[in-house]
Amino acid sequence: MLSVLQESFWERLSGVIRLKRPTFEAIQRDPEATSQSWWIVVLLGLANGIAWIVTPILLDFPGMTDEMASDVAALAAAFTFDTADRQIAALVVAILLTILSWYLSSWLLRVIGNRVAGKEGPQVTTAEMRRLVAWGYSPTLASFLTPIPVVGPLLATLGALWTFVTGVMAVRIAFGVGIWKAIGIEIVAFLFLAVLVVVIAVVLSTVMIASSLA
């Protein structure tokens, strides 16, 4: 067990991606994994920010009216990061939003999971859940490959999809539940978080459009 707890970052990353149960169990118990969790989340935020900067926004859709085209153009202008200041701002905002998502996801999963597990099941702490969630995010680091033509977006998409699998595994380890209960916990937490993200996105879009028109 000591050897598992002393695994390096890359060994743990490999263990998470390969869904090795001892790796997840070690991450949950090891306080040292907290600092590594922060690195994963910050790097993921950075990858998201880079994706925002390099991903073009489509402006032309069939059947668009002039008013709709004007609104889309304003939205595209707000999310076009063509200057150094705007690019730095995009990276900072992406990192902050990723950290916020991490904290909210961990809290939601812990609350829902502890209720599902009941008094007889393991009661997971906030720190343990944050570690597991952050490491569950790790396949999404493939987002750094997004700028590579053709292959990059494909690998980033595969990484995002595999993140759901590693997330389910993290929930199973945390609460000692079966795969279907783990999937249910993940879906319920995701729906709550999605509603919140939509609200935040609408607010940010409104602010950025207003600032671009000012």
N, C-alpha and C positions, 0 to 999 in steps of 0.2 A: 504493500500500500504506500509506503514511504516513497518508493520509486515513482509511483503514479503522481503523487503530490508534487514531486520535484521535476515533473516534465517541463520541457522548455515551451516557449510560446508556439513554435512551429510544430512541435510534437502534439501539443494540445489542439492546434488548428487542424492537423491531420486527423486526430482522433474524433473531433467533432464532425468533420465532414464525412468520415467513415462510420459515424453513429456508434462509436465505441462506448458502451455503458460505463466502464470504469473511468473514462475521461470526464464524462458529465458528472459523475459522482464526486470525483476529485475537485472539479471546479466549484461545485456547490459547497464543499467543506473547506476549501482553501481560501483564507482571507487574502493571500498574495495574488489570487486571480482577479481581485478587484481592480488593481492598477492596470492589469492587462485588459480588463473589460473596458476601462476608460479609453485606452489606446484604440481598441476596436471601434468604439462608438465615434470617437473623434475622426478616425480615418474614414469611417463610413460616411460621416457628414461631409468630409472633404471630397470624397468620391462623388457624392450626390451634387455638391456644388460644382465640381468639374463637369458633370453630366449636364447640369443646367446651362453652363457657359457654352459648351460645344454642340449641344443639340439644337438644330434649327427648328423654328416654329413655322408650321404650315400656315400660309395666309390665304390660299385660294381653295374654296370648296364649291362644288357644283350647286347652283340654285341660290347662291347668296345674294341678298339684296344689298343695295349701296349702304344702307344703315348698318347691316350686319358686318359688311366688309370694313366699315369704319371702326366698329367696335373691336373686331379682330385685330385690325392694324394697331389700335391703341393698346390692346393687350400684348401684342407682339413687341411693341416698342418698350413696354414696361418690363418685359422679360428678355430683352436683348442686352447682353452684357458686353458692350463693345468698347468700354474704357476700363482702365486699370482700377479706378475707384469703384465702378459698378461690379467688376469681377471680384474684387476683395470683399465687397459687401455681400455678394452672392455666396461666397465661401463661408463668411462668418454666419450669415443667416442659416445656411444649410447645416452647419455644425450645431448651432443652437437648437434648431428644430429637431435634429436627430437626437440630441441629448434629451430634449423635452419628450419626444416620442418614446425614448428608452425608459425614462422614469415613469411615464404614464402607463406604458405597456406592462412594465414590471409590477406596478401597483395593481392594475386591473387583474393581471394573471394571478397575483398572490391572493387578492381578495376572493376572486371567483374560485380558484383552485382550493384554497383552504376550506371554503364552504362545501365544495363538492367532496373533498376528502373526509370532512366531518371531524368530530372530536377524536375518533379512533385512528385517523390517518395522521401523517406527519404534518406539523404546522410549520410552514416555510417562512423564514424571516425575509424582510425587505432586501437586505444585503445579498442573501443567497439567491433570491429571485432575480435581482439585477445582474448578478454574475452569470447566471444561466441564460438569461435573455440576451445579454451582450454577446456571449459566445455563440448563442443560436443565430445571431445576426451575421456571424463571420463569413458564410458563403457569399453574402452580398458584397463583400470587398471586391468581388469580380467586377463591380461597377467601374473600377479604375481602368478596366480594359475597354470601356465604351468608346473612346476616341479612335480605336483601331477599326478601320473600315471592315464592314461585313462581319468578321469574326468577333470583334469586340462586343457589339450589342447582343449577339447570340449568346456569348459566354456570360455576359451580365444578366441576361434574362434567365439562363439556366441557374445561375447563382441565386437569383431572387426566388425562383421556384424551389430550389433545394433548401432555402432558408425556412420555408414552411415546414419541411420535414425535420430539420434540426430543431426547430421551435417545438414541434410536437414531442420530439424525443426529450427535450429539456423539461417540458411539462410532465411527462411520464415519470422521469427521474425525480422531479421535485415532489410530486404529490403521491407517488406510488399508485397511479391509476392505469387502467388499460388504454389501448390506443384510441378507442372511440370516445371515451371520456376526455382524453387529452385533446383530441381534435375538436370536440365540443367546447372545451374551455378556451382553446385558441380562437375559434370562430366568434364566440360571444365577446371576448375581449377585443378582437379585431373590429367587430361591428361598432362597439362603443367608441373605440379610438377613431374609426373612419368618420363617424359623425363629427367628432371634435376637429379632426383634420380638415374636413370640408368647411366648417365654420371659420377656422383660422385662415384657410386658403382664400376664402371669399373676402375676408377682411384685408389680408395682405394685398390681394389683387386690386381691391378698391383703392387702397392707399397708394400703391405703386402707379396705377393709372392716373390717379389725381395728381401725383407728383410729376409724372411725365407730361401732363397737359398744362401744368402750372408755368 
